[in-house]
């Protein structure tokens, strides 16, 4: 891996780190993610992001278990990786592999051609979220600034 490789702190913006988001369903969470990315970068299509996230979910749930989901997709015309971190106000059904509801979501939207970077980031995220104490620290956050700090500090 080179020094210029993508890391979680390089792709996650404070504006796309949100705490205690109200959500009633998996579909609503994915819509919210698409809305947030579009608000952050108006050149990206909210509809296209949502459709790509839903398309990926149809291949198999991105709920990785223990209350965590990592929805992700590729996006035509994107020139950099975008990360979105959410804690949810209430657990929601996400068709996770362990059938447990989800309350911690990290979405990843990558350029259409970025395959190795995409896989490397998914691997980094899965590794981080595999640490129960780390997930508990994220879940305890009361505000977005703290959530962002804990997510990025833990990845360095």
C-alpha positions in Angstrom: 0.0 0.0 0.0 1.4 3.4 -0.9 1.5 6.6 1.2 -1.2 8.1 -1.0 -3.7 5.3 -0.3 -7.1 6.3 0.7 -8.0 6.2 4.4 -11.2 6.8 6.3 -10.0 10.3 7.6 -9.3 11.3 4.0 -12.8 10.6 2.7 -15.0 11.5 5.6 -16.0 15.2 5.9 -17.4 16.7 9.1 -20.5 17.8 7.2 -21.2 14.2 6.3 -20.9 12.9 9.8 -24.3 12.9 11.5 -25.4 11.8 14.9 -28.7 10.3 16.0 -30.4 10.6 12.6 -34.1 9.7 12.7 -34.9 6.9 10.2 -37.8 4.6 9.9 -36.4 2.1 7.3 -33.4 1.0 5.3 -34.9 2.8 2.2 -35.2 6.0 4.2 -31.6 5.7 5.4 -30.3 5.3 1.8 -32.5 8.3 0.7 -31.0 10.4 3.5 -27.5 9.4 2.6 -28.1 10.4 -1.1 -29.7 13.7 0.1 -26.7 14.5 2.3 -24.1 13.8 -0.5 -26.1 15.9 -2.9 -26.3 18.8 -0.4 -22.5 18.5 0.1 -21.8 18.4 -3.6 -24.6 19.7 -5.8 -23.0 18.3 -9.0 -23.8 14.7 -7.9 -27.3 13.4 -8.6 -29.3 12.5 -5.5 -31.4 10.1 -7.6 -28.4 8.4 -9.1 -26.7 7.9 -5.8 -29.9 6.5 -4.2 -30.5 4.1 -7.2 -26.9 2.9 -7.1 -27.1 2.2 -3.3 -30.4 0.4 -3.7 -29.0 -1.6 -6.7 -26.1 -2.7 -4.5 -28.4 -3.7 -1.7 -30.4 -5.9 -4.1 -27.2 -7.9 -4.7 -27.1 -8.6 -0.9 -27.5 -6.6 2.2 -24.5 -4.5 3.3 -25.6 -5.0 6.9 -22.4 -6.7 8.2 -23.8 -7.6 11.6 -23.6 -6.3 15.2 -25.8 -3.3 14.3 -23.6 -2.1 11.5 -24.2 -1.5 7.8 -21.7 -0.3 5.2 -23.9 0.6 2.2 -21.7 1.3 -0.8 -21.8 1.8 -4.6 -19.9 3.1 -7.5 -20.9 6.4 -9.2 -20.3 7.5 -12.8 -18.7 10.9 -13.0 -17.4 11.0 -9.5 -13.7 11.9 -9.1 -13.1 11.2 -5.4 -14.4 8.8 -2.8 -17.2 10.1 -0.5 -17.9 8.7 3.0 -20.9 9.3 5.1 -21.1 8.3 8.8 -24.4 8.1 10.6 -25.6 6.9 14.0 -29.3 6.3 14.0 -31.8 7.5 16.6 -33.4 4.0 16.6 -32.3 0.6 15.3 -33.8 -0.3 11.9 -34.2 -3.5 10.0 -31.4 -3.8 7.4 -31.5 -7.4 6.4 -28.1 -7.8 8.1 -26.3 -11.1 8.0 -27.0 -11.7 11.7 -30.7 -10.5 11.3 -30.0 -7.8 13.9 -31.2 -4.2 13.4 -28.7 -1.5 12.5 -27.9 1.8 14.2 -24.4 2.5 12.9 -24.0 3.2 9.2 -21.0 4.1 7.1 -21.8 4.7 3.4 -19.1 4.7 0.8 -19.6 6.1 -2.7 -16.6 5.6 -5.0 -15.7 6.6 -8.6 -17.0 4.0 -11.2 -13.4 2.9 -12.0 -12.0 2.8 -8.4 -12.0 -0.9 -7.7 -8.9 -1.6 -5.5 -9.4 1.6 -3.5 -13.0 0.6 -3.0 -12.1 -2.8 -1.7 -9.3 -1.4 0.5 -11.7 1.1 2.2 -14.3 -1.6 2.7 -11.6 -3.7 4.4 -10.5 -0.8 6.6 -14.1 -0.1 7.6 -14.9 -3.7 8.3 -11.7 -4.0 10.5 -12.6 -0.9 12.5 -16.3 -1.9 13.0 -15.1 -5.3 14.1 -13.9 -3.8 17.3 -16.9 -3.8 19.7 -15.3 -1.1 22.0 -14.8 1.2 19.0 -18.4 0.8 17.9 -19.6 1.4 21.5 -17.6 4.7 21.6 -19.3 5.8 18.3 -22.7 4.9 19.6 -22.1 6.9 22.8 -21.5 10.2 20.8 -24.1 12.9 21.5 -23.0 15.2 18.6 -21.6 15.1 15.1 -18.3 16.8 16.0 -17.5 14.1 18.6 -18.5 11.3 16.3 -16.3 12.7 13.5 -13.3 13.0 16.0 -13.7 9.4 17.3 -14.1 8.0 13.8 -11.1 9.7 12.3 -8.8 9.6 15.4 -9.3 5.8 15.6 -8.1 5.3 12.0 -4.8 7.0 12.2 
